[in-house]
Structure formats: structure tokens, C-alpha cells
Amino acid sequence: MPEKSGALGAYFEKIDCSRVVYEGQNNIWRLTVHNTNCSANEYGNPSFFLIIYLNDEMWWNEFNNTNYKAWQCNAGSSITRYYNIPSWETIKPTFYNVKIELYWYDGKEFYLQDVTYFPISVVVRATINDLMIFSYLAVYLIALVFLGFCMLIAGPIKISTRSRAIVNTKTSSFSIKTKRVVLFYVFLILSWQIANVLISKSLPPDSIHYSLQLSIQFMYLVLFFFLVIGKNSNLKEHGYRWPESFYKCAYSSLFLAVAYNFVVFFLPGFFAQYYVFPSPSLIESLLFIFLGFFISLVGETLFRGYLQSELEKKFDFVKALLMTSILFAVYRFSIFPLNPCHLLLELIYFFLLAAFLGTLYNFSGTLLCPVIFYLTTMTLNSLTPIKVIADEYVKIFWGLIAITLVFLLLEFISE
């Protein structure tokens, strides 16, 4: 076992490896080391080697487990080492905390120079008949039966008269046309798309990624209330009202959200296999819920609560819904990959999703219903650690099927 002491004269300059690996597949780790001032030994150039730990247990010792034992890097220079990591053999999804130690060997003694840490998730394949998939399927079915029973007891959603009241109170001052509002929504769409591109290109750690998303969404909400809403606005006109029956709204929205995710997660499984990921930790789960709540609240406030409500002052509900849905689709779709077919399908998907959320808002007369639906779908998508093995077109197709289903269910469960 190497001695863990000595001066620090070399360090990891760059670590390039996938944080998600797949059972049965090899992957390449690229580690760049810079030698600042570790000197040559009596046998030639400065020598280095690595020791890798998985969950604090030694997994591989380069000095003991290889014939070459160590490799060289001159002082003041860098070297990139490539390691072909063998397939991860496991029967269940696993999470590893990886620690890599860099040692300098002077021919007699070993000196620890640097340590790096990163997480790795090992993903396994499964079919819909597998116990792991079937257990999630059973949970979703139980949730649908329970929520459906509660929804029947609470009664159907009563279609709100909110939209008709708004149309009948048209005024000559139409706030949606003000320069401030137009500039805000242009800034909203452009800044969100730019932020997503920058985040996807830089690939920050998940914690930083979530923090950036929360910060951006919070900024949108503050700017919205400061620049658009103002002090004298009545928030009840923009959906911030408590429904006549909270339980009707909650049960109906939850039922629709679970039905949507059931279609997205499980129906494709009859035609394809799944990737099963390690379950998120408690802290990650709470973070997903908080992030989902904030994104759904901001999105519904800006598009359904304000934009759709204000457009209904000038146009009828259908025209207001179409215009709001188009803007929401432009706001939410992903620019990358730059494929016309992919972009078109994503625009159609988010347009229909926005149309459903706008219809749900119109039926209930409160933002509570679309917020619960949007929050639940995002939370379940994050917390259910299974993903169907299919290309993006297939996934978007099943998303369109799911939206069509919840549209039909909404008509069925409303008066």
C-alpha cells in the first residue's frame, strides 16, 4: 500500500468521463495530469500512477495491477491518460462515489499529489416483464385507481365562467399591447433559450444546473411582478384564486398527471426495453419537487395566468389559447439538436401541452389545476428512474398520445 504523504507537485488538470454508464458496456476515462515541479528520479522521467476507489473501497491500483506500474510526465508539462474501463457487471442499478488518487513515485517512495471525486450511476436494461419495471407499473395503476375513486366522490370539475366574464369586460386600454409587456416576453423567450444552450454546452454539475434554473426562474417572476403586474393589479384576475372545491381540483389534476405519465412511461415498454437508473436520494427528490413547483408556478403565472387572461380581453378563448400556446411552445422547445424534424415535433408537442394547460385553466378558473398537473408530471418524470430505450421521435410521439388522452379525460371529468 503506497505511503500517503509528501509534497504536492502535480494535479489533475481535466477529468473527462461519463457520469452515467451502462451495464455490460465499456467506457473510456480521459484524465489529464499536469506536473508542476515533480522532479525526475534516478531512473529517468518523473513517474506517476493512480489508485481508484469505489464507495471508499479500493477498486484498482495501477502500480500493483499493471505490468508497467507507472507512467512518466516531465516537470512543467501535461499528459492525457486513456483508461478503458471494463463493463460494469451488475443486476440492479447502482450509484458509486468515485475517488481517484494521483501519486508521484521517485523510485523509492510514493507521494500523494492530488485527489479527485465524482459520482457515477450504473444503469441496467430491463423489459416490462422485469420485476423492477412491474413494481413501478403497479404503483401507477394503484395511484390511478385511488385518484379515480376520490375524483368520482368529489365530483366533476365545473367549467368556469371566468373567460366569458373577461370577454364581456373589454376596455379600450389593452395592456397586452404595451411595449413593456412585449419586451418582457421577448426577453423571457430569448434569455431562456440562450440559458439552456449555455447550460447544455458547459454541462455543469447537477447541483449547479438546478441552482441556475431556480435563479433564472426567480428572476423571471420578480421582473414579471415588477415590470408587468405592478402594485395595483388584481391577482385574482390572473388565476390566483382559491377554487370552490380544492379536492375536486387536486384529485382531477393529479389523476390527469398520473395518466399522462403512465402513457409516457409504460405503453412504449410493450414495444421496447427500458433503462433503469439508480433511485434518487431523499435530498435529490426534495430538490426535484421544489424545482418542479417553482418552474410550474412561474410558467403558469406568466403564460396562463397573465398572457392568456389578457388576450381573452381582446379575443375569444380559442384565439387567446392558440396565441398563448404558440408562445409557450417557442419558450419551452429545445434548439438542439439542430434537426428540422425534431424541432417541428417538439414545437407541436409543447403547443399541445400548452393548449391542454390553458384548457384546464379555463375549465377550473384557477391556476391551481395547471400548476398541480405540471408539477406532478415533472416530479414523476424526475423521480421515476426508468426511461424507455427509444429515439427522441418515438418519445415525442408517445408524449403526443398522452396529451391527446388527457384532453379526452378532461372533457369526460368536467361538467
LOBADO-533986 format. One record per residue (C-alpha): residue number from 1; residue in three letters; x negated, y, z. Coordinates in nm, 3 decimals. Layout:
BEGIN
  nr rest      px      py      pz
 NUM  ALA       X       Y       Z
...
***
This chain:
BEGIN
  nr rest      px      py      pz
   1  MET   0.000   0.000   0.000
   2  PRO  -0.152   0.338  -0.100
   3  GLU  -0.250   0.587   0.161
   4  LYS  -0.009   0.883   0.159
   5  SER  -0.241   1.172   0.228
   6  GLY  -0.471   1.416   0.052
   7  ALA  -0.479   1.749  -0.128
   8  LEU  -0.212   1.848  -0.382
   9  GLY  -0.377   1.897  -0.720
  10  ALA  -0.124   1.754  -0.970
  11  TYR   0.253   1.772  -1.009
  12  PHE   0.548   1.664  -1.222
  13  GLU   0.597   1.925  -1.492
  14  LYS   0.907   1.773  -1.653
  15  ILE   1.130   1.472  -1.593
  16  ASP   1.337   1.360  -1.892
  17  CYS   1.562   1.061  -1.828
  18  SER   1.930   0.981  -1.847
  19  ARG   2.122   1.019  -1.521
  20  VAL   2.379   0.767  -1.645
  21  VAL   2.252   0.424  -1.755
  22  TYR   2.443   0.123  -1.880
  23  GLU   2.425  -0.233  -1.757
  24  GLY   2.233  -0.454  -1.999
  25  GLN   2.071  -0.163  -2.187
  26  ASN   1.711  -0.044  -2.171
  27  ASN   1.633   0.326  -2.145
  28  ILE   1.324   0.545  -2.171
  29  TRP   1.191   0.773  -1.898
  30  ARG   0.960   1.055  -2.010
  31  LEU   0.754   1.205  -1.730
  32  THR   0.517   1.496  -1.792
  33  VAL   0.240   1.544  -1.534
  34  HIS   0.010   1.846  -1.506
  35  ASN  -0.331   1.807  -1.345
  36  THR  -0.426   2.136  -1.182
  37  ASN  -0.759   2.053  -1.020
  38  CYS  -0.790   1.681  -0.950
  39  SER  -1.149   1.606  -1.045
  40  ALA  -1.298   1.311  -1.229
  41  ASN  -1.427   1.014  -1.038
  42  GLU  -1.748   0.820  -1.090
  43  TYR  -1.574   0.602  -1.348
  44  GLY  -1.461   0.885  -1.578
  45  ASN  -1.146   1.100  -1.604
  46  PRO  -0.911   1.166  -1.310
  47  SER  -0.679   0.866  -1.263
  48  PHE  -0.312   0.868  -1.162
  49  PHE  -0.032   0.619  -1.108
  50  LEU   0.333   0.617  -0.999
  51  ILE   0.541   0.439  -0.737
  52  ILE   0.920   0.427  -0.791
  53  TYR   1.176   0.377  -0.513
  54  LEU   1.546   0.295  -0.544
  55  ASN   1.750   0.392  -0.238
  56  ASP   1.427   0.424  -0.034
  57  GLU   1.312   0.070  -0.123
  58  MET   1.002   0.024  -0.337
  59  TRP   1.109  -0.091  -0.682
  60  TRP   0.788  -0.066  -0.889
  61  ASN   0.424   0.008  -0.809
  62  GLU   0.228   0.100  -1.121
  63  PHE  -0.108   0.032  -0.955
  64  ASN  -0.015  -0.316  -0.831
  65  ASN   0.231  -0.424  -1.101
  66  THR   0.034  -0.342  -1.418
  67  ASN  -0.295  -0.456  -1.566
  68  TYR  -0.414  -0.102  -1.640
  69  LYS  -0.332   0.012  -1.281
  70  ALA  -0.383   0.387  -1.352
  71  TRP  -0.398   0.639  -1.637
  72  GLN  -0.609   0.949  -1.696
  73  CYS  -0.539   1.322  -1.726
  74  ASN  -0.812   1.588  -1.737
  75  ALA  -0.805   1.882  -1.497
  76  GLY  -0.615   2.179  -1.642
  77  SER  -0.416   1.966  -1.890
  78  SER  -0.085   1.780  -1.908
  79  ILE   0.015   1.433  -2.019
  80  THR   0.355   1.280  -2.101
  81  ARG   0.405   0.919  -2.000
  82  TYR   0.678   0.699  -2.151
  83  TYR   0.827   0.419  -1.942
  84  ASN   1.062   0.161  -2.091
  85  ILE   1.294   0.080  -1.802
  86  PRO   1.439  -0.273  -1.837
  87  SER   1.812  -0.336  -1.844
  88  TRP   1.998  -0.277  -1.520
  89  GLU   2.146  -0.612  -1.427
  90  THR   2.450  -0.565  -1.206
  91  ILE   2.807  -0.690  -1.196
  92  LYS   2.954  -0.374  -1.046
  93  PRO   2.891  -0.002  -1.096
  94  THR   2.610   0.120  -0.872
  95  PHE   2.462   0.450  -0.765
  96  TYR   2.088   0.484  -0.698
  97  ASN   1.883   0.762  -0.544
  98  VAL   1.553   0.750  -0.732
  99  LYS   1.227   0.872  -0.581
 100  ILE   0.903   0.883  -0.783
 101  GLU   0.569   0.944  -0.614
 102  LEU   0.263   1.063  -0.809
 103  TYR  -0.077   0.951  -0.679
 104  TRP  -0.432   1.053  -0.769
 105  TYR  -0.690   0.775  -0.747
 106  ASP  -1.055   0.878  -0.710
 107  GLY  -1.188   0.525  -0.740
 108  LYS  -1.183   0.463  -0.366
 109  GLU  -0.883   0.634  -0.207
 110  PHE  -0.525   0.716  -0.307
 111  TYR  -0.384   1.068  -0.257
 112  LEU  -0.016   1.161  -0.284
 113  GLN   0.021   1.461  -0.517
 114  ASP   0.392   1.514  -0.584
 115  VAL   0.736   1.360  -0.529
 116  THR   1.050   1.399  -0.740
 117  TYR   1.406   1.288  -0.669
 118  PHE   1.710   1.237  -0.892
 119  PRO   2.030   1.027  -0.891
 120  ILE   2.118   0.754  -1.139
 121  SER   2.458   0.595  -1.199
 122  VAL   2.461   0.242  -1.341
 123  VAL   2.775   0.184  -1.549
 124  VAL   2.920  -0.159  -1.631
 125  ARG   3.152  -0.281  -1.905
 126  ALA   3.493  -0.431  -1.831
 127  THR   3.818  -0.526  -2.002
 128  ILE   4.173  -0.451  -1.894
 129  ASN   4.193  -0.806  -1.752
 130  ASP   3.900  -0.738  -1.520
 131  LEU   3.987  -0.706  -1.151
 132  MET   3.830  -0.358  -1.127
 133  ILE   4.049  -0.224  -1.408
 134  PHE   4.357  -0.416  -1.298
 135  SER   4.334  -0.270  -0.945
 136  TYR   4.346   0.086  -1.082
 137  LEU   4.629  -0.013  -1.316
 138  ALA   4.826  -0.148  -1.020
 139  VAL   4.772   0.172  -0.819
 140  TYR   4.901   0.384  -1.108
 141  LEU   5.209   0.163  -1.153
 142  ILE   5.289   0.176  -0.781
 143  ALA   5.249   0.555  -0.786
 144  LEU   5.482   0.585  -1.087
 145  VAL   5.750   0.368  -0.924
 146  PHE   5.725   0.556  -0.594
 147  LEU   5.732   0.903  -0.754
 148  GLY   6.013   0.799  -0.988
 149  PHE   6.220   0.681  -0.690
 150  CYS   6.152   1.005  -0.498
 151  MET   6.236   1.209  -0.809
 152  LEU   6.570   1.033  -0.852
 153  ILE   6.660   1.106  -0.490
 154  ALA   6.556   1.473  -0.515
 155  GLY   6.746   1.521  -0.841
 156  PRO   6.651   1.663  -1.182
 157  ILE   6.473   1.993  -1.242
 158  LYS   6.724   2.267  -1.308
 159  ILE   6.643   2.471  -1.616
 160  SER   6.563   2.823  -1.505
 161  THR   6.743   3.131  -1.634
 162  ARG   6.420   3.328  -1.593
 163  SER   6.343   3.355  -1.966
 164  ARG   6.691   3.484  -2.055
 165  ALA   6.670   3.744  -1.779
 166  ILE   6.335   3.865  -1.905
 167  VAL   6.455   3.893  -2.264
 168  ASN   6.753   4.097  -2.154
 169  THR   6.529   4.348  -1.973
 170  LYS   6.320   4.463  -2.270
 171  THR   6.169   4.803  -2.229
 172  SER   6.004   5.046  -2.466
 173  SER   5.680   5.004  -2.274
 174  PHE   5.543   4.666  -2.376
 175  SER   5.237   4.601  -2.160
 176  ILE   5.108   4.310  -2.367
 177  LYS   5.003   4.555  -2.639
 178  THR   4.791   4.772  -2.416
 179  LYS   4.425   4.793  -2.506
 180  ARG   4.320   4.680  -2.161
 181  VAL   4.514   4.355  -2.181
 182  VAL   4.395   4.276  -2.534
 183  LEU   4.033   4.341  -2.441
 184  PHE   4.067   4.125  -2.131
 185  TYR   4.192   3.821  -2.324
 186  VAL   3.929   3.867  -2.596
 187  PHE   3.664   3.880  -2.323
 188  LEU   3.821   3.579  -2.150
 189  ILE   3.812   3.355  -2.457
 190  LEU   3.467   3.461  -2.582
 191  SER   3.297   3.450  -2.242
 192  TRP   3.438   3.106  -2.155
 193  GLN   3.326   2.959  -2.486
 194  ILE   2.978   3.112  -2.451
 195  ALA   2.951   2.988  -2.091
 196  ASN   3.047   2.634  -2.195
 197  VAL   2.788   2.633  -2.474
 198  LEU   2.513   2.758  -2.241
 199  ILE   2.604   2.507  -1.969
 200  SER   2.619   2.215  -2.214
 201  LYS   2.283   2.308  -2.366
 202  SER   2.099   2.358  -2.037
 203  LEU   2.259   2.053  -1.866
 204  PRO   2.225   2.182  -1.507
 205  PRO   2.276   1.951  -1.208
 206  ASP   2.641   1.879  -1.130
 207  SER   2.640   2.098  -0.819
 208  ILE   2.516   2.399  -1.018
 209  HIS   2.756   2.318  -1.301
 210  TYR   3.056   2.319  -1.066
 211  SER   2.935   2.636  -0.891
 212  LEU   2.906   2.816  -1.225
 213  GLN   3.256   2.710  -1.327
 214  LEU   3.402   2.824  -0.995
 215  SER   3.219   3.156  -1.012
 216  ILE   3.338   3.224  -1.367
 217  GLN   3.699   3.134  -1.287
 218  PHE   3.693   3.351  -0.975
 219  MET   3.558   3.641  -1.182
 220  TYR   3.845   3.599  -1.431
 221  LEU   4.103   3.607  -1.153
 222  VAL   3.953   3.918  -0.990
 223  LEU   3.928   4.103  -1.323
 224  PHE   4.280   3.998  -1.412
 225  PHE   4.437   4.136  -1.095
 226  PHE   4.220   4.448  -1.104
 227  LEU   4.246   4.539  -1.473
 228  VAL   4.575   4.385  -1.583
 229  ILE   4.817   4.332  -1.297
 230  GLY   4.744   4.641  -1.089
 231  LYS   4.880   4.731  -0.748
 232  ASN   5.245   4.788  -0.832
 233  SER   5.324   4.472  -1.027
 234  ASN   5.582   4.225  -0.902
 235  LEU   5.410   3.886  -0.888
 236  LYS   5.747   3.709  -0.882
 237  GLU   5.794   3.819  -1.244
 238  HIS   5.479   3.626  -1.328
 239  GLY   5.572   3.293  -1.174
 240  TYR   5.457   3.349  -0.816
 241  ARG   5.789   3.244  -0.668
 242  TRP   5.882   2.952  -0.445
 243  PRO   6.120   2.709  -0.619
 244  GLU   6.469   2.640  -0.492
 245  SER   6.363   2.283  -0.420
 246  PHE   5.993   2.225  -0.359
 247  TYR   6.036   1.848  -0.358
 248  LYS   6.205   1.844  -0.698
 249  CYS   5.916   2.039  -0.850
 250  ALA   5.647   1.842  -0.670
 251  TYR   5.784   1.493  -0.743
 252  SER   5.866   1.573  -1.106
 253  SER   5.528   1.734  -1.177
 254  LEU   5.336   1.454  -1.006
 255  PHE   5.537   1.188  -1.190
 256  LEU   5.470   1.352  -1.527
 257  ALA   5.098   1.391  -1.448
 258  VAL   5.057   1.027  -1.341
 259  ALA   5.249   0.911  -1.651
 260  TYR   5.021   1.123  -1.870
 261  ASN   4.704   0.979  -1.716
 262  PHE   4.846   0.626  -1.728
 263  VAL   4.877   0.652  -2.106
 264  VAL   4.531   0.807  -2.145
 265  PHE   4.355   0.555  -1.920
 266  PHE   4.528   0.222  -1.970
 267  LEU   4.709   0.195  -2.304
 268  PRO   4.382   0.223  -2.506
 269  GLY   4.246  -0.063  -2.293
 270  PHE   4.461  -0.311  -2.484
 271  PHE   4.251  -0.233  -2.793
 272  ALA   3.907  -0.155  -2.644
 273  GLN   3.679  -0.213  -2.346
 274  TYR   3.603   0.018  -2.054
 275  TYR   3.303   0.172  -1.891
 276  VAL   3.335   0.156  -1.512
 277  PHE   3.141   0.423  -1.323
 278  PRO   3.047   0.431  -0.954
 279  SER   3.324   0.584  -0.743
 280  PRO   3.259   0.947  -0.644
 281  SER   3.165   1.025  -0.286
 282  LEU   3.403   1.198  -0.045
 283  ILE   3.227   1.533  -0.094
 284  GLU   3.241   1.495  -0.473
 285  SER   3.610   1.404  -0.454
 286  LEU   3.692   1.711  -0.245
 287  LEU   3.489   1.926  -0.483
 288  PHE   3.678   1.787  -0.784
 289  ILE   4.011   1.864  -0.616
 290  PHE   3.906   2.218  -0.523
 291  LEU   3.765   2.287  -0.869
 292  GLY   4.074   2.142  -1.036
 293  PHE   4.302   2.356  -0.818
 294  PHE   4.112   2.674  -0.899
 295  ILE   4.094   2.608  -1.274
 296  SER   4.463   2.517  -1.293
 297  LEU   4.568   2.819  -1.083
 298  VAL   4.363   3.062  -1.293
 299  GLY   4.467   2.910  -1.626
 300  GLU   4.837   2.902  -1.541
 301  THR   4.830   3.253  -1.393
 302  LEU   4.664   3.405  -1.700
 303  PHE   4.850   3.220  -1.974
 304  ARG   5.187   3.102  -1.844
 305  GLY   5.243   3.342  -1.555
 306  TYR   5.139   3.663  -1.728
 307  LEU   5.091   3.624  -2.103
 308  GLN   5.394   3.406  -2.174
 309  SER   5.617   3.609  -1.940
 310  GLU   5.512   3.938  -2.101
 311  LEU   5.554   3.803  -2.454
 312  GLU   5.908   3.696  -2.365
 313  LYS   5.988   4.063  -2.304
 314  LYS   5.931   4.128  -2.674
 315  PHE   6.009   3.794  -2.839
 316  ASP   6.226   3.494  -2.767
 317  PHE   6.097   3.198  -2.568
 318  VAL   5.990   2.986  -2.866
 319  LYS   5.779   3.261  -3.025
 320  ALA   5.626   3.352  -2.690
 321  LEU   5.545   2.986  -2.626
 322  LEU   5.382   2.943  -2.968
 323  MET   5.163   3.252  -2.933
 324  THR   5.057   3.164  -2.579
 325  SER   4.980   2.805  -2.680
 326  ILE   4.761   2.917  -2.971
 327  LEU   4.557   3.148  -2.747
 328  PHE   4.524   2.878  -2.479
 329  ALA   4.403   2.626  -2.739
 330  VAL   4.136   2.870  -2.862
 331  TYR   4.035   2.930  -2.500
 332  ARG   4.007   2.563  -2.399
 333  PHE   3.875   2.373  -2.703
 334  SER   3.507   2.273  -2.727
 335  ILE   3.298   2.422  -3.007
 336  PHE   3.055   2.129  -3.006
 337  PRO   3.022   1.900  -3.187
 338  LEU   3.049   2.126  -3.492
 339  ASN   3.279   1.894  -3.682
 340  PRO   3.587   2.039  -3.858
 341  CYS   3.795   1.727  -3.792
 342  HIS   3.700   1.724  -3.423
 343  LEU   3.772   2.096  -3.384
 344  LEU   4.112   2.064  -3.553
 345  LEU   4.216   1.769  -3.336
 346  GLU   4.106   1.947  -3.018
 347  LEU   4.297   2.262  -3.117
 348  ILE   4.610   2.055  -3.183
 349  TYR   4.568   1.869  -2.853
 350  PHE   4.528   2.183  -2.640
 351  PHE   4.805   2.359  -2.833
 352  LEU   5.049   2.079  -2.746
 353  LEU   4.925   2.067  -2.387
 354  ALA   4.984   2.442  -2.354
 355  ALA   5.327   2.406  -2.515
 356  PHE   5.418   2.141  -2.258
 357  LEU   5.290   2.353  -1.966
 358  GLY   5.480   2.654  -2.098
 359  THR   5.798   2.448  -2.132
 360  LEU   5.755   2.310  -1.780
 361  TYR   5.710   2.666  -1.653
 362  ASN   6.020   2.781  -1.838
 363  PHE   6.229   2.491  -1.709
 364  SER   6.126   2.536  -1.346
 365  GLY   6.088   2.914  -1.333
 366  THR   5.777   2.884  -1.115
 367  LEU   5.405   2.836  -1.171
 368  LEU   5.406   2.565  -0.905
 369  CYS   5.512   2.293  -1.152
 370  PRO   5.248   2.351  -1.424
 371  VAL   4.979   2.406  -1.158
 372  ILE   5.064   2.074  -0.989
 373  PHE   5.069   1.894  -1.325
 374  TYR   4.741   2.046  -1.448
 375  LEU   4.570   1.995  -1.111
 376  THR   4.682   1.632  -1.087
 377  THR   4.572   1.538  -1.440
 378  MET   4.227   1.695  -1.393
 379  THR   4.183   1.541  -1.047
 380  LEU   4.285   1.192  -1.160
 381  ASN   4.057   1.222  -1.462
 382  SER   3.764   1.302  -1.230
 383  LEU   3.843   1.052  -0.954
 384  THR   3.940   0.751  -1.166
 385  PRO   3.596   0.607  -1.253
 386  ILE   3.695   0.431  -1.575
 387  LYS   3.657   0.555  -1.932
 388  VAL   3.772   0.373  -2.243
 389  ILE   3.492   0.291  -2.490
 390  ALA   3.608   0.480  -2.798
 391  ASP   3.507   0.779  -3.009
 392  GLU   3.646   1.126  -2.949
 393  TYR   3.908   1.095  -3.222
 394  VAL   4.065   0.791  -3.057
 395  LYS   4.066   0.962  -2.717
 396  ILE   4.231   1.275  -2.860
 397  PHE   4.487   1.055  -3.039
 398  TRP   4.589   0.890  -2.711
 399  GLY   4.598   1.233  -2.548
 400  LEU   4.848   1.342  -2.813
 401  ILE   5.056   1.030  -2.745
 402  ALA   5.051   1.111  -2.371
 403  ILE   5.164   1.471  -2.428
 404  THR   5.447   1.351  -2.652
 405  LEU   5.557   1.109  -2.379
 406  VAL   5.564   1.371  -2.103
 407  PHE   5.757   1.607  -2.333
 408  LEU   6.025   1.339  -2.372
 409  LEU   6.022   1.262  -1.999
 410  LEU   6.061   1.632  -1.917
 411  GLU   6.375   1.651  -2.130
 412  PHE   6.504   1.337  -1.956
 413  ILE   6.445   1.454  -1.597
 414  SER   6.582   1.808  -1.642
 415  GLU   6.941   1.918  -1.633
***
